[in-house]
Amino acid sequence: MTTPNTTERPLHLAATGHDSFVDDLDPVHELDARSANGLEVALLWRRGDPGVTVRVDDLHTGVRFELAVPGADALDAFQHPFAYAG
């Protein structure tokens, strides 16, 4: 058995200034937010998306979850996110 010969060449990378994974996404807009008793709730929307996202952060436990909600239910889900979590 013989050992294979390999040749290593330096790899030159250059920054492109564009990250298609992030830059091609529309930014998320916070439509509303509230905080009470260690719970933070945010209502988020991305341009072109017919629905919204409700994000809930429990500051006591460190648990965060997000719910995709149809636009017609946005206000109700924002006010009562746990009703939509089940």
N, CA, C and O atoms as CSV, one atom per row, in Angstrom:
chain,resi,resn,atom,element,x,y,z
A,1,MET,N,N,0.848,-1.173,0.000
A,1,MET,CA,C,0.000,0.000,0.000
A,1,MET,C,C,0.891,1.232,0.000
A,1,MET,O,O,1.891,1.300,0.715
A,2,THR,N,N,0.505,2.202,-0.818
A,2,THR,CA,C,1.292,3.430,-0.886
A,2,THR,C,C,0.492,4.600,-0.335
A,2,THR,O,O,-0.739,4.584,-0.316
A,3,THR,N,N,1.206,5.588,0.100
A,3,THR,CA,C,0.576,6.789,0.629
A,3,THR,C,C,0.293,7.745,-0.524
A,3,THR,O,O,1.193,8.049,-1.307
A,4,PRO,N,N,-0.945,8.224,-0.639
A,4,PRO,CA,C,-1.246,9.138,-1.751
A,4,PRO,C,C,-0.567,10.489,-1.545
A,4,PRO,O,O,-0.368,10.938,-0.416
A,5,ASN,N,N,-0.221,11.118,-2.645
A,5,ASN,CA,C,0.375,12.458,-2.604
A,5,ASN,C,C,-0.735,13.482,-2.737
A,5,ASN,O,O,-1.629,13.332,-3.570
A,6,THR,N,N,-0.681,14.505,-1.931
A,6,THR,CA,C,-1.648,15.593,-2.032
A,6,THR,C,C,-0.914,16.916,-2.130
A,6,THR,O,O,0.195,17.067,-1.617
A,7,THR,N,N,-1.533,17.850,-2.781
A,7,THR,CA,C,-0.963,19.182,-2.885
A,7,THR,C,C,-1.970,20.159,-2.302
A,7,THR,O,O,-3.133,20.179,-2.703
A,8,GLU,N,N,-1.523,20.954,-1.368
A,8,GLU,CA,C,-2.407,21.943,-0.759
A,8,GLU,C,C,-2.118,23.305,-1.359
A,8,GLU,O,O,-0.967,23.722,-1.486
A,9,ARG,N,N,-3.179,23.980,-1.719
A,9,ARG,CA,C,-3.063,25.341,-2.226
A,9,ARG,C,C,-3.809,26.260,-1.284
A,9,ARG,O,O,-4.861,25.887,-0.764
A,10,PRO,N,N,-3.291,27.446,-1.055
A,10,PRO,CA,C,-4.010,28.370,-0.165
A,10,PRO,C,C,-5.337,28.780,-0.798
A,10,PRO,O,O,-5.432,28.989,-2.007
A,11,LEU,N,N,-6.337,28.886,0.036
A,11,LEU,CA,C,-7.665,29.298,-0.400
A,11,LEU,C,C,-7.860,30.759,-0.016
A,11,LEU,O,O,-7.805,31.113,1.162
A,12,HIS,N,N,-8.085,31.591,-1.005
A,12,HIS,CA,C,-8.260,33.028,-0.754
A,12,HIS,C,C,-9.742,33.359,-0.827
A,12,HIS,O,O,-10.372,33.188,-1.870
A,13,LEU,N,N,-10.295,33.831,0.276
A,13,LEU,CA,C,-11.691,34.212,0.345
A,13,LEU,C,C,-11.798,35.722,0.462
A,13,LEU,O,O,-10.971,36.372,1.101
A,14,ALA,N,N,-12.818,36.262,-0.158
A,14,ALA,CA,C,-13.038,37.705,-0.076
A,14,ALA,C,C,-14.480,37.965,0.328
A,14,ALA,O,O,-15.394,37.258,-0.096
A,15,ALA,N,N,-14.668,38.964,1.133
A,15,ALA,CA,C,-16.014,39.337,1.562
A,15,ALA,C,C,-16.799,39.862,0.367
A,15,ALA,O,O,-16.262,40.590,-0.469
A,16,THR,N,N,-18.059,39.492,0.295
A,16,THR,CA,C,-18.889,39.930,-0.827
A,16,THR,C,C,-19.724,41.154,-0.481
A,16,THR,O,O,-20.146,41.889,-1.374
A,17,GLY,N,N,-19.964,41.378,0.796
A,17,GLY,CA,C,-20.820,42.486,1.193
A,17,GLY,C,C,-22.296,42.159,1.084
A,17,GLY,O,O,-23.146,42.996,1.389
A,18,HIS,N,N,-22.607,40.942,0.650
A,18,HIS,CA,C,-24.009,40.523,0.487
A,18,HIS,C,C,-24.156,39.108,1.024
A,18,HIS,O,O,-23.436,38.199,0.613
A,19,ASP,N,N,-25.085,38.935,1.935
A,19,ASP,CA,C,-25.394,37.610,2.468
A,19,ASP,C,C,-26.812,37.281,2.044
A,19,ASP,O,O,-27.767,37.779,2.639
A,20,SER,N,N,-26.963,36.449,1.026
A,20,SER,CA,C,-28.291,36.176,0.475
A,20,SER,C,C,-29.197,35.489,1.486
A,20,SER,O,O,-30.420,35.604,1.393
A,21,PHE,N,N,-28.622,34.779,2.444
A,21,PHE,CA,C,-29.438,34.116,3.457
A,21,PHE,C,C,-30.174,35.128,4.309
A,21,PHE,O,O,-31.300,34.873,4.736
A,22,VAL,N,N,-29.562,36.271,4.562
A,22,VAL,CA,C,-30.159,37.298,5.418
A,22,VAL,C,C,-30.644,38.499,4.614
A,22,VAL,O,O,-31.748,38.992,4.841
A,23,ASP,N,N,-29.830,38.970,3.681
A,23,ASP,CA,C,-30.120,40.214,2.984
A,23,ASP,C,C,-31.334,40.143,2.061
A,23,ASP,O,O,-31.964,41.168,1.800
A,24,ASP,N,N,-31.672,38.957,1.565
A,24,ASP,CA,C,-32.797,38.838,0.648
A,24,ASP,C,C,-34.136,38.712,1.363
A,24,ASP,O,O,-35.179,38.675,0.709
A,25,LEU,N,N,-34.130,38.645,2.694
A,25,LEU,CA,C,-35.364,38.583,3.467
A,25,LEU,C,C,-35.840,39.997,3.784
A,25,LEU,O,O,-35.041,40.888,4.076
A,26,ASP,N,N,-37.128,40.180,3.723
A,26,ASP,CA,C,-37.671,41.462,4.168
A,26,ASP,C,C,-37.514,41.554,5.679
A,26,ASP,O,O,-37.637,40.544,6.371
A,27,PRO,N,N,-37.246,42.739,6.199
A,27,PRO,CA,C,-37.085,42.871,7.641
A,27,PRO,C,C,-38.409,42.617,8.377
A,27,PRO,O,O,-39.497,42.818,7.838
A,28,VAL,N,N,-38.270,42.176,9.607
A,28,VAL,CA,C,-39.436,41.943,10.459
A,28,VAL,C,C,-39.787,43.264,11.140
A,28,VAL,O,O,-38.919,43.957,11.671
A,29,HIS,N,N,-41.070,43.592,11.113
A,29,HIS,CA,C,-41.545,44.831,11.744
A,29,HIS,C,C,-42.300,44.478,13.022
A,29,HIS,O,O,-43.183,43.620,13.016
A,30,GLU,N,N,-41.948,45.141,14.103
A,30,GLU,CA,C,-42.675,44.960,15.356
A,30,GLU,C,C,-43.878,45.883,15.334
A,30,GLU,O,O,-43.739,47.105,15.377
A,31,LEU,N,N,-45.056,45.290,15.267
A,31,LEU,CA,C,-46.285,46.082,15.207
A,31,LEU,C,C,-46.739,46.542,16.577
A,31,LEU,O,O,-47.318,47.619,16.719
A,32,ASP,N,N,-46.473,45.718,17.595
A,32,ASP,CA,C,-46.877,46.068,18.954
A,32,ASP,C,C,-46.082,45.184,19.913
A,32,ASP,O,O,-45.574,44.132,19.526
A,33,ALA,N,N,-45.981,45.616,21.147
A,33,ALA,CA,C,-45.302,44.840,22.181
A,33,ALA,C,C,-45.884,45.223,23.533
A,33,ALA,O,O,-46.348,46.344,23.743
A,34,ARG,N,N,-45.844,44.262,24.437
A,34,ARG,CA,C,-46.308,44.538,25.803
A,34,ARG,C,C,-45.523,43.663,26.762
A,34,ARG,O,O,-44.947,42.648,26.372
A,35,SER,N,N,-45.509,44.074,28.027
A,35,SER,CA,C,-44.772,43.345,29.058
A,35,SER,C,C,-45.527,43.458,30.373
A,35,SER,O,O,-45.960,44.541,30.767
A,36,ALA,N,N,-45.679,42.312,31.052
A,36,ALA,CA,C,-46.340,42.306,32.361
A,36,ALA,C,C,-45.984,41.013,33.087
A,36,ALA,O,O,-45.979,39.937,32.488
A,37,ASN,N,N,-45.692,41.123,34.354
A,37,ASN,CA,C,-45.442,39.966,35.227
A,37,ASN,C,C,-44.401,39.000,34.662
A,37,ASN,O,O,-44.546,37.784,34.788
A,38,GLY,N,N,-43.365,39.533,34.048
A,38,GLY,CA,C,-42.293,38.690,33.542
A,38,GLY,C,C,-42.562,38.071,32.185
A,38,GLY,O,O,-41.769,37.254,31.717
A,39,LEU,N,N,-43.651,38.434,31.547
A,39,LEU,CA,C,-43.945,37.957,30.192
A,39,LEU,C,C,-43.834,39.117,29.213
A,39,LEU,O,O,-44.411,40.182,29.431
A,40,GLU,N,N,-43.097,38.906,28.146
A,40,GLU,CA,C,-43.013,39.892,27.078
A,40,GLU,C,C,-43.656,39.288,25.840
A,40,GLU,O,O,-43.328,38.169,25.447
A,41,VAL,N,N,-44.570,40.026,25.229
A,41,VAL,CA,C,-45.280,39.553,24.044
A,41,VAL,C,C,-45.054,40.574,22.937
A,41,VAL,O,O,-45.210,41.777,23.148
A,42,ALA,N,N,-44.684,40.085,21.756
A,42,ALA,CA,C,-44.465,40.966,20.612
A,42,ALA,C,C,-45.268,40.462,19.420
A,42,ALA,O,O,-45.394,39.257,19.201
A,43,LEU,N,N,-45.800,41.389,18.666
A,43,LEU,CA,C,-46.537,41.092,17.446
A,43,LEU,C,C,-45.646,41.495,16.278
A,43,LEU,O,O,-45.320,42.672,16.124
A,44,LEU,N,N,-45.251,40.527,15.455
A,44,LEU,CA,C,-44.268,40.749,14.393
A,44,LEU,C,C,-44.875,40.466,13.026
A,44,LEU,O,O,-45.711,39.575,12.879
A,45,TRP,N,N,-44.446,41.231,12.031
A,45,TRP,CA,C,-44.953,41.063,10.677
A,45,TRP,C,C,-43.833,41.294,9.672
A,45,TRP,O,O,-42.986,42.167,9.865
A,46,ARG,N,N,-43.832,40.514,8.604
A,46,ARG,CA,C,-42.872,40.668,7.513
A,46,ARG,C,C,-43.656,41.047,6.255
A,46,ARG,O,O,-44.653,40.403,5.930
A,47,ARG,N,N,-43.215,42.081,5.554
A,47,ARG,CA,C,-43.886,42.567,4.339
A,47,ARG,C,C,-44.118,41.405,3.374
A,47,ARG,O,O,-43.224,40.595,3.129
A,48,GLY,N,N,-45.317,41.342,2.840
A,48,GLY,CA,C,-45.656,40.289,1.893
A,48,GLY,C,C,-46.211,39.039,2.544
A,48,GLY,O,O,-46.706,38.148,1.853
A,49,ASP,N,N,-46.136,38.960,3.863
A,49,ASP,CA,C,-46.654,37.792,4.586
A,49,ASP,C,C,-48.093,38.086,5.004
A,49,ASP,O,O,-48.339,39.102,5.655
A,50,PRO,N,N,-49.048,37.230,4.650
A,50,PRO,CA,C,-50.433,37.495,5.025
A,50,PRO,C,C,-50.716,37.276,6.504
A,50,PRO,O,O,-51.739,37.731,7.014
A,51,GLY,N,N,-49.825,36.587,7.191
A,51,GLY,CA,C,-49.998,36.335,8.621
A,51,GLY,C,C,-49.013,37.127,9.452
A,51,GLY,O,O,-48.248,37.936,8.927
A,52,VAL,N,N,-49.037,36.895,10.733
A,52,VAL,CA,C,-48.123,37.540,11.671
A,52,VAL,C,C,-47.491,36.469,12.553
A,52,VAL,O,O,-47.887,35.304,12.528
A,53,THR,N,N,-46.512,36.887,13.322
A,53,THR,CA,C,-45.892,36.021,14.315
A,53,THR,C,C,-46.080,36.667,15.677
A,53,THR,O,O,-45.846,37.864,15.844
A,54,VAL,N,N,-46.500,35.876,16.643
A,54,VAL,CA,C,-46.580,36.341,18.029
A,54,VAL,C,C,-45.444,35.657,18.777
A,54,VAL,O,O,-45.371,34.429,18.824
A,55,ARG,N,N,-44.553,36.466,19.365
A,55,ARG,CA,C,-43.428,35.925,20.129
A,55,ARG,C,C,-43.672,36.191,21.609
A,55,ARG,O,O,-43.997,37.308,22.010
A,56,VAL,N,N,-43.508,35.141,22.415
A,56,VAL,CA,C,-43.699,35.248,23.863
A,56,VAL,C,C,-42.399,34.866,24.552
A,56,VAL,O,O,-41.856,33.789,24.304
A,57,ASP,N,N,-41.899,35.737,25.411
A,57,ASP,CA,C,-40.715,35.471,26.226
A,57,ASP,C,C,-41.132,35.450,27.688
A,57,ASP,O,O,-41.683,36.423,28.202
A,58,ASP,N,N,-40.862,34.329,28.352
A,58,ASP,CA,C,-41.107,34.225,29.794
A,58,ASP,C,C,-39.782,34.502,30.484
A,58,ASP,O,O,-38.892,33.651,30.481
A,59,LEU,N,N,-39.642,35.676,31.073
A,59,LEU,CA,C,-38.386,36.079,31.694
A,59,LEU,C,C,-38.078,35.286,32.957
A,59,LEU,O,O,-36.920,35.221,33.370
A,60,HIS,N,N,-39.091,34.680,33.581
A,60,HIS,CA,C,-38.866,33.877,34.794
A,60,HIS,C,C,-38.240,32.526,34.464
A,60,HIS,O,O,-37.363,32.052,35.186
A,61,THR,N,N,-38.686,31.911,33.381
A,61,THR,CA,C,-38.202,30.565,33.041
A,61,THR,C,C,-37.185,30.570,31.909
A,61,THR,O,O,-36.474,29.585,31.711
A,62,GLY,N,N,-37.108,31.669,31.163
A,62,GLY,CA,C,-36.207,31.734,30.017
A,62,GLY,C,C,-36.776,31.065,28.773
A,62,GLY,O,O,-36.071,30.908,27.776
A,63,VAL,N,N,-38.038,30.674,28.821
A,63,VAL,CA,C,-38.677,30.008,27.689
A,63,VAL,C,C,-39.187,31.052,26.700
A,63,VAL,O,O,-39.787,32.054,27.089
A,64,ARG,N,N,-38.939,30.800,25.407
A,64,ARG,CA,C,-39.457,31.659,24.341
A,64,ARG,C,C,-40.156,30.767,23.328
A,64,ARG,O,O,-39.660,29.694,22.985
A,65,PHE,N,N,-41.307,31.215,22.852
A,65,PHE,CA,C,-41.950,30.504,21.747
A,65,PHE,C,C,-42.570,31.507,20.796
A,65,PHE,O,O,-42.872,32.643,21.163
A,66,GLU,N,N,-42.750,31.057,19.565
A,66,GLU,CA,C,-43.348,31.888,18.540
A,66,GLU,C,C,-44.506,31.139,17.904
A,66,GLU,O,O,-44.460,29.920,17.734
A,67,LEU,N,N,-45.537,31.883,17.557
A,67,LEU,CA,C,-46.730,31.320,16.932
A,67,LEU,C,C,-46.979,32.014,15.603
A,67,LEU,O,O,-46.994,33.243,15.533
A,68,ALA,N,N,-47.174,31.235,14.555
A,68,ALA,CA,C,-47.602,31.789,13.277
A,68,ALA,C,C,-49.122,31.878,13.326
A,68,ALA,O,O,-49.799,30.890,13.609
A,69,VAL,N,N,-49.651,33.057,13.053
A,69,VAL,CA,C,-51.083,33.313,13.203
A,69,VAL,C,C,-51.605,33.989,11.937
A,69,VAL,O,O,-50.937,34.871,11.398
A,70,PRO,N,N,-52.780,33.597,11.452
A,70,PRO,CA,C,-53.374,34.317,10.318
A,70,PRO,C,C,-53.604,35.786,10.680
A,70,PRO,O,O,-53.903,36.111,11.829
A,71,GLY,N,N,-53.463,36.657,9.702
A,71,GLY,CA,C,-53.615,38.085,9.942
A,71,GLY,C,C,-54.944,38.458,10.582
A,71,GLY,O,O,-55.000,39.395,11.378
A,72,ALA,N,N,-56.013,37.744,10.251
A,72,ALA,CA,C,-57.335,38.051,10.814
A,72,ALA,C,C,-57.391,37.823,12.321
A,72,ALA,O,O,-58.230,38.409,13.004
A,73,ASP,N,N,-56.498,36.973,12.846
A,73,ASP,CA,C,-56.480,36.661,14.282
A,73,ASP,C,C,-55.362,37.387,15.027
A,73,ASP,O,O,-55.119,37.095,16.198
A,74,ALA,N,N,-54.681,38.319,14.377
A,74,ALA,CA,C,-53.489,38.937,14.944
A,74,ALA,C,C,-53.739,39.596,16.304
A,74,ALA,O,O,-53.011,39.325,17.259
A,75,LEU,N,N,-54.734,40.437,16.403
A,75,LEU,CA,C,-54.982,41.158,17.658
A,75,LEU,C,C,-55.382,40.207,18.776
A,75,LEU,O,O,-54.894,40.336,19.899
A,76,ASP,N,N,-56.252,39.266,18.491
A,76,ASP,CA,C,-56.687,38.314,19.505
A,76,ASP,C,C,-55.513,37.448,19.981
A,76,ASP,O,O,-55.371,37.196,21.177
A,77,ALA,N,N,-54.679,36.998,19.045
A,77,ALA,CA,C,-53.516,36.174,19.412
A,77,ALA,C,C,-52.508,36.977,20.217
A,77,ALA,O,O,-51.868,36.442,21.122
A,78,PHE,N,N,-52.360,38.260,19.895
A,78,PHE,CA,C,-51.459,39.130,20.649
A,78,PHE,C,C,-51.957,39.306,22.080
A,78,PHE,O,O,-51.165,39.298,23.022
A,79,GLN,N,N,-53.260,39.464,22.241
A,79,GLN,CA,C,-53.829,39.666,23.572
A,79,GLN,C,C,-53.923,38.370,24.376
A,79,GLN,O,O,-53.857,38.405,25.604
A,80,HIS,N,N,-54.076,37.229,23.705
A,80,HIS,CA,C,-54.257,35.936,24.374
A,80,HIS,C,C,-53.394,34.853,23.725
A,80,HIS,O,O,-53.933,33.888,23.183
A,81,PRO,N,N,-52.065,34.994,23.768
A,81,PRO,CA,C,-51.208,34.064,23.040
A,81,PRO,C,C,-51.299,32.611,23.522
A,81,PRO,O,O,-51.123,31.688,22.728
A,82,PHE,N,N,-51.571,32.404,24.800
A,82,PHE,CA,C,-51.620,31.038,25.310
A,82,PHE,C,C,-52.849,30.286,24.800
A,82,PHE,O,O,-52.853,29.056,24.771
A,83,ALA,N,N,-53.878,31.008,24.403
A,83,ALA,CA,C,-55.056,30.365,23.808
A,83,ALA,C,C,-54.712,29.808,22.432
A,83,ALA,O,O,-55.347,28.860,21.971
A,84,TYR,N,N,-53.713,30.389,21.772
A,84,TYR,CA,C,-53.312,29.952,20.447
A,84,TYR,C,C,-52.155,28.953,20.502
A,84,TYR,O,O,-51.838,28.318,19.497
A,85,ALA,N,N,-51.534,28.815,21.652
A,85,ALA,CA,C,-50.369,27.934,21.778
A,85,ALA,C,C,-50.748,26.466,21.839
A,85,ALA,O,O,-49.909,25.608,21.564
A,86,GLY,N,N,-51.982,26.154,22.189
A,86,GLY,CA,C,-52.396,24.760,22.348
A,86,GLY,C,C,-52.824,24.173,21.104
A,86,GLY,O,O,-53.204,23.003,21.071
